[in-house]
Amino acid sequence: MTAKVKDPGVGKSSTKKAKRFINPDGSFNVKHINRGETFTNSYDYLINISWTKFFLWVLLGYLIINSFFAIIYTFFGIAEIAEPSGNVFKDFLNAFFFSAQTITTVGYGAMSPKGMLFGVISSLEALVGLLSFSFVTGLLYGRFSKPQANIKFSNNLILRNHNGKDSIMFRLMSKNGKVMIKPRIEATLVLSLPDANNQYSNNFYSLKLERSAITYLPTTWTVVHVIDEKSPLKDYNTREIDKLHGEILILISYYDESFAQEVHQAHSFVLKNLKFNNRFTPAFYYDEEGYTVLDHSKLDETEEL
């Protein structure tokens, strides 16, 4: 078999039931326990979660802060900001709306604090509002300005005859339609194999690609590994490969003009998901005017040979 390479950073220890190292979304499949929580961890979490979760957290924080101050206003006497209604819930709502006006510095004028105590409380709330909105603004800027690769990989990893030799292929494209400048790929095969004592360990092999770099990518790129004499899979027949406990780790880098710097994205394919004797259908074509038309929905589309 082809000579092994050094551990790329995922560790040599393994088990028979070991999960994949890299999830389909590019995150590493690692569970963290007993990790100390810091403000930096919270910031990283809020920067990286989905937009839906982000705005839900913002809404939750907004409701909690306003509810907290509304309880204070109600406890010390709603009469200091509005006419009491005799109903605790209605008084709480009036206090909540007053809190929302204070924390956002809107101030419609319908309600205003009376007395020194409520003046101090509302002033402190205004300060909390300024700090909170500054923090959310910083998070929004961080989410928009954070360099992030926008690469979409095919779900399918196929194995078929290519130029007279069995080859493993996958396909990728730019998710947002922008041209990728000088993309390059590194591929590492990880095989979890047992020893004489039935103890599993990871073995790493560098996969030679038909092309590991191109100048620019405006459409799709079909990445090919030929199973030849130099391939770590040359000792297995095609029907044995998908039975291996193996994973192909992918790291792609390219220059992104939007961020004016190089960005990176990790991905992986597991060998058990191989599709045999299929080929990718063309994802782009030329229209009647001669323009190249790229159909993003066809990235995963395959057909039997």
C-alpha positions as CSV (number, residue, x, y, z in Angstrom):
1,M,0.0,0.0,0.0
2,T,1.1,3.6,-0.5
3,A,3.3,5.1,2.2
4,K,1.4,6.7,5.0
5,V,1.5,10.4,5.8
6,K,1.6,12.1,9.2
7,D,-1.6,12.7,11.1
8,P,-3.2,15.9,9.7
9,G,-4.5,16.8,13.2
10,V,-7.4,14.5,13.9
11,G,-5.6,11.9,16.0
12,K,-4.5,8.3,15.4
13,S,-6.7,6.6,17.9
14,S,-9.9,5.1,16.7
15,T,-12.7,2.5,17.5
16,K,-14.9,0.2,15.5
17,K,-17.8,2.6,15.8
18,A,-15.9,5.9,15.3
19,K,-17.9,8.6,13.7
20,R,-16.8,10.8,10.8
21,F,-14.3,13.5,11.6
22,I,-15.9,16.4,9.6
23,N,-19.6,17.0,9.4
24,P,-21.2,17.8,6.0
25,D,-21.4,21.5,7.1
26,G,-17.6,21.6,7.5
27,S,-17.6,21.6,11.3
28,F,-15.4,19.1,13.2
29,N,-17.4,16.3,14.8
30,V,-16.0,16.7,18.3
31,K,-18.0,16.8,21.6
32,H,-16.6,19.2,24.2
33,I,-17.1,18.5,27.9
34,N,-15.9,20.3,31.0
35,R,-15.1,23.4,28.9
36,G,-14.9,26.6,30.8
37,E,-17.4,29.2,29.6
38,T,-16.1,32.7,28.9
39,F,-17.4,35.8,27.2
40,T,-15.3,35.0,24.2
41,N,-17.0,31.6,23.8
42,S,-20.4,33.4,23.9
43,Y,-19.3,35.9,21.2
44,D,-18.0,33.1,19.0
45,Y,-21.2,31.2,19.5
46,L,-23.4,34.2,18.5
47,I,-21.1,34.9,15.5
48,N,-21.3,31.4,14.1
49,I,-25.0,30.3,14.7
50,S,-27.6,30.7,12.0
51,W,-29.4,33.9,11.4
52,T,-32.7,32.5,12.7
53,K,-31.1,31.4,16.0
54,F,-29.2,34.8,16.2
55,F,-32.4,36.9,16.0
56,L,-34.2,34.6,18.4
57,W,-31.5,35.2,20.9
58,V,-31.7,38.9,20.3
59,L,-35.5,38.8,20.8
60,L,-35.2,36.7,23.9
61,G,-32.6,39.1,25.4
62,Y,-34.9,42.1,24.6
63,L,-37.9,40.5,26.3
64,I,-35.9,39.5,29.3
65,I,-34.4,42.9,29.9
66,N,-37.7,44.7,29.4
67,S,-39.5,42.2,31.6
68,F,-36.9,42.7,34.4
69,F,-37.3,46.5,34.4
70,A,-41.1,46.2,34.1
71,I,-41.2,44.1,37.2
72,I,-39.1,46.7,39.0
73,Y,-41.4,49.6,37.9
74,T,-44.5,47.6,38.9
75,F,-43.0,46.7,42.3
76,F,-42.1,50.2,43.2
77,G,-45.4,51.6,42.0
78,I,-46.8,52.0,38.5
79,A,-48.3,55.3,39.5
80,E,-44.9,56.9,39.1
81,I,-45.0,56.4,35.3
82,A,-48.7,55.8,34.4
83,E,-52.2,55.9,35.9
84,P,-52.9,52.6,37.8
85,S,-55.5,50.4,36.2
86,G,-56.2,48.2,39.1
87,N,-55.2,45.1,37.1
88,V,-51.7,43.8,37.8
89,F,-51.3,42.4,34.3
90,K,-52.3,45.6,32.6
91,D,-50.0,47.6,34.9
92,F,-47.2,45.2,34.0
93,L,-47.8,45.8,30.3
94,N,-47.7,49.5,30.8
95,A,-44.4,49.2,32.7
96,F,-43.1,46.9,29.9
97,F,-44.0,49.4,27.2
98,F,-42.4,52.2,29.2
99,S,-39.3,50.0,29.6
100,A,-39.2,49.4,25.8
101,Q,-39.5,53.1,25.1
102,T,-36.7,53.8,27.6
103,I,-34.3,51.1,26.5
104,T,-34.7,52.1,22.8
105,T,-34.6,55.9,23.7
106,V,-37.8,56.3,21.6
107,G,-39.8,58.2,24.3
108,Y,-43.2,58.8,22.8
109,G,-44.1,61.1,25.7
110,A,-47.3,59.2,26.8
111,M,-45.4,58.0,29.9
112,S,-42.5,59.5,31.8
113,P,-40.8,58.8,35.2
114,K,-41.8,60.8,38.2
115,G,-39.6,61.1,41.3
116,M,-35.9,60.6,42.0
117,L,-36.1,56.8,42.3
118,F,-37.8,56.2,38.9
119,G,-35.5,58.7,37.3
120,V,-32.4,56.8,38.5
121,I,-33.9,53.4,37.4
122,S,-34.9,54.7,34.0
123,S,-31.4,56.3,33.5
124,L,-29.7,53.0,34.4
125,E,-32.0,51.2,31.9
126,A,-31.1,53.7,29.2
127,L,-27.5,52.9,29.8
128,V,-28.2,49.2,29.6
129,G,-30.0,49.8,26.3
130,L,-27.1,51.7,24.8
131,L,-24.6,49.0,25.8
132,S,-27.0,46.2,24.6
133,F,-27.6,47.8,21.2
134,S,-23.9,48.5,20.8
135,F,-23.2,44.9,21.5
136,V,-25.8,43.6,19.0
137,T,-24.4,46.1,16.4
138,G,-20.9,44.7,16.9
139,L,-22.3,41.1,16.5
140,L,-24.0,42.1,13.3
141,Y,-20.8,43.7,11.9
142,G,-18.8,40.6,13.0
143,R,-21.3,38.2,11.2
144,F,-21.2,40.2,8.0
145,S,-17.4,40.9,8.0
146,K,-16.2,37.5,9.1
147,P,-14.3,35.8,6.2
148,Q,-16.3,32.7,5.2
149,A,-15.9,30.3,2.3
150,N,-19.0,29.8,0.3
151,I,-18.5,26.4,-1.3
152,K,-21.1,23.9,-2.0
153,F,-20.0,20.3,-2.3
154,S,-22.0,17.5,-4.0
155,N,-23.7,15.1,-1.7
156,N,-22.6,12.2,-3.9
157,L,-19.2,10.6,-4.0
158,I,-19.0,8.4,-7.1
159,L,-16.7,5.7,-8.3
160,R,-16.6,4.9,-12.0
161,N,-14.3,4.1,-14.9
162,H,-12.5,7.3,-16.1
163,N,-10.1,7.2,-19.0
164,G,-9.8,3.4,-18.6
165,K,-9.1,3.4,-14.8
166,D,-11.4,3.3,-11.8
167,S,-11.6,6.8,-10.2
168,I,-13.3,8.4,-7.2
169,M,-15.0,11.8,-8.0
170,F,-16.9,14.5,-6.3
171,R,-18.0,17.9,-7.5
172,L,-18.1,21.5,-6.0
173,M,-19.1,25.0,-7.0
174,S,-19.4,28.5,-5.5
175,K,-22.5,28.7,-3.4
176,N,-23.1,32.5,-4.0
177,G,-22.2,32.5,-7.7
178,K,-18.9,34.5,-7.3
179,V,-15.9,33.3,-9.2
180,M,-13.4,31.5,-7.0
181,I,-9.8,32.7,-7.6
182,K,-7.0,30.1,-7.6
183,P,-8.8,27.4,-5.7
184,R,-6.7,24.5,-4.5
185,I,-7.6,21.2,-2.8
186,E,-5.8,18.9,-0.4
187,A,-7.4,15.5,0.1
188,T,-6.4,13.0,2.8
189,L,-7.7,9.5,3.1
190,V,-8.3,8.2,6.7
191,L,-8.7,4.5,7.1
192,S,-9.6,3.1,10.5
193,L,-8.0,-0.4,10.5
194,P,-7.7,-3.1,13.2
195,D,-4.4,-4.6,14.3
196,A,-3.6,-8.2,15.4
197,N,-5.2,-7.5,18.8
198,N,-8.3,-6.0,17.1
199,Q,-7.4,-2.5,18.3
200,Y,-8.4,0.2,15.8
201,S,-6.1,3.0,14.8
202,N,-6.3,5.7,12.0
203,N,-4.0,5.4,9.0
204,F,-3.5,8.5,6.9
205,Y,-2.7,8.7,3.1
206,S,-2.4,11.6,0.8
207,L,-4.7,11.3,-2.2
208,K,-3.2,12.4,-5.5
209,L,-5.7,14.3,-7.5
210,E,-5.9,14.6,-11.2
211,R,-5.9,18.4,-10.7
212,S,-5.3,19.8,-7.2
213,A,-5.5,23.5,-8.3
214,I,-7.0,25.6,-11.0
215,T,-6.8,29.3,-11.9
216,Y,-10.4,30.3,-11.4
217,L,-13.8,28.5,-11.0
218,P,-16.9,30.2,-12.4
219,T,-18.9,27.0,-12.8
220,T,-18.3,23.5,-11.4
221,W,-15.2,21.5,-10.6
222,T,-15.2,17.7,-10.7
223,V,-12.3,16.6,-8.5
224,V,-10.9,13.2,-9.5
225,H,-8.7,10.7,-7.7
226,V,-7.5,7.9,-10.0
227,I,-7.0,4.5,-8.4
228,D,-3.7,3.7,-9.9
229,E,-0.4,2.1,-8.6
230,K,0.2,5.2,-6.4
231,S,-3.3,5.2,-4.8
232,P,-3.7,3.9,-1.3
233,L,-6.8,2.1,-2.5
234,K,-5.1,0.1,-5.2
235,D,-5.1,-3.1,-3.1
236,Y,-8.9,-3.1,-2.9
237,N,-11.4,-4.0,-5.6
238,T,-14.2,-1.6,-6.3
239,R,-16.8,-3.6,-4.2
240,E,-14.5,-3.6,-1.2
241,I,-13.9,0.2,-1.0
242,D,-17.3,1.1,0.3
243,K,-17.0,-1.5,3.0
244,L,-13.9,0.2,4.5
245,H,-14.2,2.3,7.6
246,G,-12.8,5.3,5.8
247,E,-13.2,9.0,5.2
248,I,-11.8,11.5,2.7
249,L,-10.9,14.8,4.4
250,I,-11.0,17.8,2.1
251,L,-9.5,21.2,2.6
252,I,-10.1,23.8,-0.1
253,S,-8.5,27.3,-0.1
254,Y,-9.1,30.2,-2.5
255,Y,-8.8,33.9,-2.8
256,D,-12.1,35.7,-2.1
257,E,-12.4,39.2,-3.6
258,S,-15.2,40.2,-1.2
259,F,-12.9,39.8,1.9
260,A,-9.7,40.5,-0.1
261,Q,-8.0,37.5,1.5
262,E,-7.7,33.8,1.3
263,V,-10.5,31.7,2.8
264,H,-10.6,28.0,3.7
265,Q,-13.3,25.4,4.0
266,A,-13.2,21.8,5.3
267,H,-15.4,19.0,4.1
268,S,-15.4,15.2,4.1
269,F,-16.9,12.2,2.3
270,V,-17.3,8.8,3.9
271,L,-16.5,5.8,1.7
272,K,-19.7,3.9,2.7
273,N,-21.7,6.5,0.8
274,L,-20.0,5.7,-2.6
275,K,-22.2,5.4,-5.6
276,F,-20.9,3.0,-8.3
277,N,-21.1,3.3,-12.0
278,N,-22.7,6.7,-12.0
279,R,-21.5,10.0,-13.5
280,F,-22.4,13.6,-12.8
281,T,-24.8,15.2,-15.3
282,P,-23.7,18.6,-16.7
283,A,-24.7,21.4,-14.5
284,F,-24.1,24.2,-17.0
285,Y,-25.0,24.7,-20.7
286,Y,-25.1,27.5,-23.3
287,D,-28.3,29.3,-24.1
288,E,-29.4,30.5,-27.5
289,E,-27.4,33.8,-27.1
290,G,-24.2,31.9,-26.2
291,Y,-24.2,32.7,-22.5
292,T,-23.1,30.1,-20.0
293,V,-26.0,29.1,-17.8
294,L,-25.2,27.4,-14.5
295,D,-28.0,25.4,-12.8
296,H,-27.1,25.2,-9.1
297,S,-29.8,22.5,-8.5
298,K,-27.9,20.0,-10.6
299,L,-24.7,19.9,-8.6
300,D,-25.7,16.5,-7.0
301,E,-27.5,15.1,-10.1
302,T,-26.0,11.8,-11.4
303,E,-27.0,9.3,-14.0
304,E,-26.2,5.6,-14.4
305,L,-23.6,4.6,-16.9
